[in-house]
Amino acid sequence: MPASPTLYGIPNCDTVKKARVWLGGRGIDYVFHDYKKQGVDADKLHNWVAELGWEVLLNRAGTTFRALPEADKQGLDSEKAVALMLANPSMIKRPVLDLGDRRIVGFKPEIYEMAFS
């Protein structure tokens, strides 16, 4: 595990806020990467998709995805999902916690507890 894991997300997301409070409450140093300000790296996103699957990373329940034209939602595959997430980082499920050797998508206290124990 790197000295400081990186938490990817957007600051006003409730789930990201919960993850940040959890990490802070345990004194865990981390780097916060704000998609809105810093964007997302295409190579990193491709690696995440290879590791986790685009189905895990693409937030199809969010308002940004639901607002897409129907044609953009059809025929989704890895490449199309990555293109959508690069164009609209809000479509990436949040948060993504990068521990160096693996990534955790979303926030569940029990999963974070296991990752840091």
N, C-alpha and C positions, 0 to 999 in steps of 0.2 A: 504494500500500500504506500502511495507517495506520502510525503510529509503532510501535505494538505490535499484532501480530495477536492474535486470541483463539483459544485452544484449548478446545473444549467436550468434556467427557467426565466420567468418574468416576475418582477418584484410584486406586482399587485395580484398575483394568483394565490388564492387561499391555500391551496395544497403546498405551494412553494413556501408560503409563510409558515405553515405548520412544520415543514421540514427544517426551515431555518431556526425556528424556535427550539425544535428538538435538538439539533446539532449544538446550538448556542447554550442550551440548558445543560449540556453534558461537557461543555468546555472543549468541544471538538473544533479545531481550526479548519476552515475550509475557504476556498475561493469561490465567489459567486460570479457566474457568467450570465449576464443579462442579454437574452436574445434580441430584445428590442433595441438595445444600444450597440451591442457587439456583433450581432448577427450569428450565423452558424457556419462553421467550416464544412465545405462540401465533402472533403476527404473523411473528416471525422464522422459526418452523418452517414456516408457510405459504409464506414467501418461498423458503426452502431447497427445499421440495418443488417449487415452480414452476421453480426454477433447475435442480435436479438430478434430480427425479423421486422419488416416494415409494419406488419399488422400490430405489433406491440407499440411501436413508436408513433404511428399516425393516429392523432386524436380525432376520430370520426364523430364523436359525440359533441365536440365543441362548436360554438357558433360560427367560427371562421370556416370550418369544413362544411357545415350545413348550409352556409350562404353561397357556396360555390354553385355555378351552373350545373345542372344535372349531367351534362356531357363530361365535365371534369371529374365527376365521381364514378363514372362508368369505366370498366376495364382496368381497374387499379392493379398495378404490379409494382415491383420494387423500384424501377426507374421512375415511373409516374409518381409514386408516393414520395420519393426523394425530391423530385422536382417541385412538387407541391409544398413540401416542408421547407425547402430552400427559399422558395418565393414567399412563404408565409410561415415564419418560425413559430407563430402561435399555434400551428397545427401539430407541433411536436408535443407528445404527452409530457406532462410536467409533474415533478421535476425529473431530471436525469442526474443521478449521482454517479460521478466517475471516480471509482476507487483505484484507478490505475490498472489493476488486473481484471476488473469486471465493472459492469455498469448495472445500476438499479433504476428501474423506471417507475415513477409514481412514489407515493410516500405511505408506508405502513410502518408504524412504530416497531412492531415485532421484527420486521425484516431489517430495519436499520439496526435494531438491538443486536441481532445475530451478526450483521456485517461488522460491527465495531467491538464485538466481544472477543 
